[in-house]
Amino acid sequence: MRVMQLTQRFPPAIGGVEEHVYHLALGLSQGGHQVEVLTTDLLRSTPFARMRSNPGSFPFPVTRARVWKLFEAPHGLGITFAASLGSALDGCTLVITPHSDAGRPSWSKSLFDRVVPPLTLKKASRVIAVSRHEASQLVALGVDGERVRVIPNGVDVREFARSPLAQAHDTAIVGLFVGRIDPDQKGLDTLVRAVALLPASPRLQIRLVGEDWGGTDRLRFLAQRLGVADRLTFVGKLSRPDLLREYARAQFFVLPSIFEPFGIVLLEAMAAGLPVVASRVGGIPEIVQEGRTGLLVDPGNPGALAEALRLLLRDEVRRKSMGRDARERVTRYDWDLIVPRILSVYTEALEGRGA
């Protein structure tokens, strides 16, 4: 099968969509399919930045177009429209995985809801939603439910297979956040306020790993004002090997997002054997089993988040039990299982076109 993947950003740009497209292209390529990725040289949107150098080679062709920012638009709007137009011109089958941010309170999301469904999603042979929550949102926007298939994101379980379950290395209990330091989505101000509500003992250290999307200075100021700057470490963006070491160092993972379509970092944390404390939003409740692999809290509620953190801080046995269950559960999300499911949707779409 010949597959062209269109995506707004692609590694070394970081993010869940970028990881999804990379692993899907890699899996299809390794399965003997002819794959090409068409993307841009966009490194990040906030602040806007292009890639400055050759981003390296991949085991499949990657074509990058120069990107220009004229106004704030929904993620992938131009790419999905291009895919729709291209399929109309040459008759190829169009399958879209929108990774839509259901719940994002922004003008660009409102524009996405008004423009993308009629221009692209309704014209696709199949639409893949990464969660049941996203699928219901797409149907509410007018996408034919008969064409929607729910297939979650995946994780490379083998990458974490040799990592030991987290063990304490010093007197502090280490919590880990991985993602963009984006105050508009990730709820990190809620995390800082929650840490300020926790007692001094047991000693807690939260490590925040990810590139700055305009939130680091603001969060540092808030932490200093609340007297918890010594409990928070802003690590910045890391290489993959260094990131894996951060996962191995931590005792739990925290993702206090205001909205989150899925959260591939949750799968990574579970593969590393970490219990999860996360917001009860988007697709997260479909990944994290409440009380078994983690704890879920309402978004934007520092008190609820602090109480969940307190439960894990005080109970090492519970942390380790949840970590073991998380590592067992995440095996169902291995890319070796997810890629064939996506390929089956491509095949189904092709057969439908033939009919």
C-alpha positions as CSV (number, residue, x, y, z in Angstrom):
1,M,0.0,0.0,0.0
2,R,1.2,3.5,-0.8
3,V,0.5,6.0,2.1
4,M,1.2,9.7,2.3
5,Q,1.1,11.1,5.8
6,L,0.3,14.8,6.0
7,T,1.1,16.6,9.3
8,Q,1.7,20.2,10.3
9,R,4.8,19.3,12.4
10,F,7.1,16.3,12.5
11,P,10.1,15.4,14.6
12,P,12.4,16.8,15.8
13,A,9.4,19.0,16.7
14,I,7.9,17.5,19.8
15,G,4.3,16.6,20.7
16,G,1.8,13.8,20.7
17,V,0.7,14.2,17.1
18,E,4.3,14.3,16.0
19,E,5.0,11.0,17.9
20,H,1.9,9.4,16.5
21,V,2.8,10.2,12.9
22,Y,6.4,9.1,13.3
23,H,5.6,5.7,14.9
24,L,2.8,5.1,12.4
25,A,5.0,5.9,9.4
26,L,7.8,3.7,10.9
27,G,5.5,0.8,11.6
28,L,4.0,0.9,8.1
29,S,7.4,1.2,6.5
30,Q,8.7,-1.8,8.5
31,G,5.6,-3.7,7.4
32,G,6.6,-3.3,3.7
33,H,4.4,-0.4,2.8
34,Q,5.5,2.6,0.8
35,V,5.3,5.6,3.1
36,E,6.1,9.3,2.6
37,V,5.6,12.1,5.1
38,L,4.7,15.6,3.9
39,T,5.1,18.2,6.6
40,T,6.5,21.7,7.3
41,D,9.7,23.1,8.9
42,L,7.6,24.4,11.8
43,L,9.4,23.7,15.1
44,R,6.8,25.2,17.4
45,S,3.9,27.5,17.3
46,T,4.3,29.5,20.5
47,P,6.6,31.3,20.1
48,F,6.7,30.7,16.4
49,A,9.9,29.1,15.3
50,R,11.2,27.2,12.3
51,M,13.8,24.5,12.2
52,R,17.2,26.1,11.7
53,S,19.2,23.1,10.5
54,N,18.8,19.8,8.7
55,P,16.6,17.8,11.0
56,G,18.2,14.5,10.1
57,S,17.2,11.4,8.2
58,F,14.4,8.9,8.7
59,P,13.8,5.4,7.3
60,F,11.2,6.8,5.0
61,P,11.0,10.0,2.8
62,V,10.1,13.2,4.6
63,T,9.3,16.3,2.6
64,R,9.2,19.7,4.4
65,A,7.6,22.8,3.1
66,R,8.5,26.2,4.4
67,V,5.9,27.5,6.8
68,W,4.5,31.0,7.3
69,K,2.4,32.3,10.1
70,L,-0.2,34.8,8.9
71,F,-2.7,34.4,11.8
72,E,-3.6,32.1,14.6
73,A,-5.3,29.1,13.1
74,P,-6.4,25.7,14.3
75,H,-3.7,23.0,14.4
76,G,-3.5,21.3,11.1
77,L,-6.1,23.3,9.3
78,G,-4.0,23.9,6.2
79,I,-2.8,20.3,6.2
80,T,-6.2,18.8,6.4
81,F,-7.6,21.1,3.7
82,A,-4.6,20.2,1.5
83,A,-5.3,16.5,2.1
84,S,-9.0,16.9,1.2
85,L,-8.1,18.9,-2.0
86,G,-5.4,16.4,-3.0
87,S,-7.7,13.4,-2.6
88,A,-10.3,15.1,-4.8
89,L,-7.7,15.9,-7.5
90,D,-6.1,12.5,-7.8
91,G,-8.8,10.2,-6.4
92,C,-6.8,8.8,-3.5
93,T,-8.6,7.6,-0.4
94,L,-8.6,10.1,2.5
95,V,-8.4,9.0,6.1
96,I,-8.1,11.7,8.7
97,T,-6.9,11.4,12.3
98,P,-7.7,15.0,13.5
99,H,-6.3,14.8,17.1
100,S,-8.9,17.5,17.8
101,D,-8.6,19.4,21.1
102,A,-12.1,18.9,22.4
103,G,-12.5,21.3,25.3
104,R,-9.9,23.9,24.2
105,P,-11.4,27.3,25.1
106,S,-10.0,29.3,22.3
107,W,-10.9,31.2,19.1
108,S,-8.8,28.8,17.0
109,K,-10.7,25.8,18.3
110,S,-14.0,27.5,17.5
111,L,-12.8,28.1,14.0
112,F,-11.8,24.4,13.8
113,D,-15.3,23.3,14.8
114,R,-16.9,25.6,12.1
115,V,-14.5,25.1,9.2
116,V,-12.7,21.7,9.4
117,P,-15.7,19.3,9.5
118,P,-17.4,20.6,6.3
119,L,-14.2,21.1,4.4
120,T,-12.4,17.9,5.3
121,L,-13.8,15.6,8.0
122,K,-17.1,15.1,6.3
123,K,-15.4,14.3,3.0
124,A,-13.0,11.6,4.4
125,S,-13.6,8.0,3.8
126,R,-12.8,7.3,7.4
127,V,-12.0,9.4,10.5
128,I,-9.9,7.9,13.2
129,A,-10.5,9.3,16.7
130,V,-7.9,8.6,19.4
131,S,-10.5,8.2,22.1
132,R,-14.2,7.6,22.6
133,H,-14.5,11.1,24.0
134,E,-13.1,12.6,20.8
135,A,-15.3,10.4,18.6
136,S,-18.4,11.7,20.4
137,Q,-17.2,15.3,19.9
138,L,-16.7,14.6,16.2
139,V,-20.1,13.2,15.7
140,A,-21.6,16.2,17.5
141,L,-19.8,18.4,14.9
142,G,-21.7,16.5,12.1
143,V,-19.2,13.8,11.2
144,D,-20.9,10.6,10.2
145,G,-20.5,8.2,13.1
146,E,-20.5,5.2,10.7
147,R,-17.2,6.5,9.3
148,V,-15.5,7.1,12.7
149,R,-13.2,4.4,14.1
150,V,-11.7,4.7,17.6
151,I,-8.0,3.7,17.8
152,P,-5.9,5.1,20.6
153,N,-2.4,6.4,20.4
154,G,0.5,4.0,21.1
155,V,3.8,3.7,22.9
156,D,7.0,1.8,22.2
157,V,6.8,-0.6,25.2
158,R,10.2,-2.1,24.4
159,E,11.8,1.2,24.8
160,F,10.9,1.0,28.5
161,A,11.2,-2.8,28.9
162,R,14.7,-2.7,30.4
163,S,13.9,0.2,32.8
164,P,13.4,-0.9,36.4
165,L,10.3,0.1,38.3
166,A,11.0,3.5,39.9
167,Q,12.9,3.4,43.2
168,A,13.7,6.3,45.5
169,H,17.3,7.5,45.1
170,D,17.3,10.1,47.9
171,T,15.2,11.5,50.7
172,A,12.8,13.2,48.3
173,I,9.8,11.6,46.5
174,V,10.1,12.7,42.9
175,G,7.1,13.5,40.8
176,L,7.5,14.1,37.0
177,F,5.6,16.2,34.5
178,V,6.5,15.8,30.8
179,G,5.1,18.2,28.1
180,R,5.1,21.7,26.9
181,I,5.3,24.3,29.6
182,D,2.1,25.7,28.2
183,P,-0.1,27.5,30.9
184,D,-3.1,27.6,28.6
185,Q,-3.4,23.8,28.4
186,K,-1.3,21.9,30.9
187,G,-2.7,23.4,34.1
188,L,0.7,23.9,35.6
189,D,-0.4,26.8,37.7
190,T,-2.8,24.4,39.4
191,L,0.1,22.1,40.1
192,V,2.1,24.9,41.7
193,R,-0.8,25.9,43.9
194,A,-1.4,22.3,44.8
195,V,2.2,21.8,45.9
196,A,1.9,24.9,48.1
197,L,-1.0,23.1,49.9
198,L,1.1,20.0,50.8
199,P,3.0,19.6,54.1
200,A,6.7,19.9,54.3
201,S,7.1,16.1,55.0
202,P,7.5,13.9,53.2
203,R,9.8,15.9,51.1
204,L,8.5,16.4,47.5
205,Q,10.4,17.3,44.3
206,I,8.4,17.9,41.1
207,R,10.5,17.9,37.9
208,L,9.0,19.6,34.9
209,V,10.4,18.4,31.6
210,G,9.6,20.1,28.3
211,E,10.3,23.2,26.2
212,D,9.0,26.6,27.2
213,W,5.8,27.7,25.5
214,G,5.5,30.9,27.4
215,G,4.9,29.6,30.9
216,T,8.2,29.0,32.7
217,D,8.8,32.6,34.0
218,R,5.2,32.9,35.1
219,L,5.3,29.6,37.0
220,R,8.6,30.4,38.6
221,F,7.2,33.7,39.9
222,L,4.1,32.0,41.2
223,A,6.2,29.3,42.9
224,Q,8.4,31.9,44.6
225,R,5.4,33.9,45.7
226,L,3.9,30.8,47.3
227,G,7.2,29.7,48.9
228,V,7.6,26.4,47.0
229,A,10.3,27.3,44.5
230,D,12.6,24.7,46.1
231,R,10.1,21.9,45.4
232,L,9.9,22.6,41.6
233,T,12.7,22.1,39.0
234,F,12.3,23.3,35.5
235,V,14.4,20.9,33.5
236,G,13.7,22.1,30.0
237,K,13.7,20.1,26.8
238,L,15.7,16.9,26.9
239,S,17.1,14.3,24.5
240,R,15.3,11.0,24.4
241,P,17.9,9.1,26.5
242,D,17.9,11.9,29.1
243,L,14.1,11.8,29.2
244,L,14.1,8.0,29.8
245,R,16.4,8.6,32.7
246,E,13.9,11.1,34.1
247,Y,11.1,8.5,33.9
248,A,13.3,6.0,35.7
249,R,14.1,8.5,38.4
250,A,10.5,9.4,39.3
251,Q,8.1,7.8,41.7
252,F,4.9,9.1,40.1
253,F,3.7,11.1,37.1
254,V,1.4,14.1,37.1
255,L,-0.5,15.6,34.2
256,P,-2.9,18.4,35.5
257,S,-4.2,19.5,32.0
258,I,-7.2,21.7,31.5
259,F,-7.9,19.8,28.4
260,E,-6.2,16.8,26.8
261,P,-7.3,14.9,23.7
262,F,-5.2,11.8,24.8
263,G,-1.8,12.3,26.3
264,I,0.9,10.0,24.9
265,V,3.1,10.9,27.9
266,L,0.6,9.0,30.1
267,L,1.4,5.8,28.2
268,E,5.1,6.5,28.5
269,A,4.7,7.0,32.3
270,M,2.8,3.8,32.6
271,A,5.3,1.9,30.5
272,A,8.0,3.2,32.9
273,G,6.0,1.7,35.8
274,L,4.7,5.0,37.3
275,P,1.4,5.7,38.9
276,V,-0.4,8.6,37.4
277,V,-2.2,11.6,38.9
278,A,-4.1,13.4,36.0
279,S,-7.1,15.5,35.2
280,R,-10.4,13.9,34.5
281,V,-10.7,15.4,31.0
282,G,-10.7,14.3,27.4
283,G,-9.4,10.8,26.7
284,I,-7.5,10.5,30.0
285,P,-10.2,8.5,31.9
286,E,-10.0,6.0,29.1
287,I,-6.3,5.4,29.7
288,V,-5.9,5.8,33.5
289,Q,-7.9,3.3,35.6
290,E,-9.1,5.3,38.7
291,G,-7.7,3.7,41.8
292,R,-5.7,1.0,40.0
293,T,-3.2,2.7,37.8
294,G,-3.6,6.2,39.0
295,L,-5.8,8.9,40.5
296,L,-8.1,11.3,38.6
297,V,-9.0,14.8,39.7
298,D,-11.1,17.7,38.4
299,P,-9.1,20.1,36.3
300,G,-8.2,23.5,37.8
301,N,-8.8,22.4,41.4
302,P,-5.6,22.8,43.5
303,G,-7.2,21.3,46.5
304,A,-8.3,18.1,44.8
305,L,-4.9,17.7,43.1
306,A,-3.1,18.3,46.4
307,E,-5.2,15.6,48.1
308,A,-4.4,13.1,45.3
309,L,-0.7,13.9,45.6
310,R,-0.9,13.5,49.4
311,L,-2.3,10.0,49.0
312,L,0.6,8.9,46.9
313,L,3.2,10.6,48.9
314,R,2.1,8.9,52.1
315,D,1.7,5.4,50.7
316,E,4.7,3.8,49.1
317,V,3.0,0.4,48.8
318,R,0.2,2.0,46.9
319,R,2.6,3.8,44.5
320,K,4.4,0.6,43.7
321,S,1.2,-1.4,43.2
322,M,-0.3,1.2,40.9
323,G,3.0,1.3,39.0
324,R,3.0,-2.5,38.4
325,D,-0.6,-2.4,37.3
326,A,0.1,0.5,35.0
327,R,3.0,-1.3,33.3
328,E,0.8,-4.3,32.8
329,R,-2.1,-2.3,31.3
330,V,0.0,-0.3,28.9
331,T,1.0,-3.4,26.9
332,R,-2.3,-3.1,25.0
333,Y,-1.2,0.2,23.6
334,D,2.1,-1.1,22.1
335,W,2.6,0.4,18.6
336,D,3.0,-3.2,17.3
337,L,-0.7,-3.7,18.1
338,I,-1.9,-0.2,17.2
339,V,-0.4,0.1,13.7
340,P,-2.1,-2.9,12.3
341,R,-5.4,-1.6,13.6
342,I,-4.8,1.7,11.7
343,L,-3.8,-0.2,8.6
344,S,-7.0,-2.2,8.7
345,V,-8.9,1.1,8.6
346,Y,-6.9,2.2,5.5
347,T,-7.8,-1.1,3.9
348,E,-11.4,-0.8,4.8
349,A,-11.5,2.7,3.3
350,L,-9.9,1.5,0.1
351,E,-12.4,-1.3,-0.2
352,G,-15.2,1.1,0.4
353,R,-14.0,3.3,-2.4
354,G,-13.9,0.3,-4.7
355,A,-17.4,-0.6,-3.9
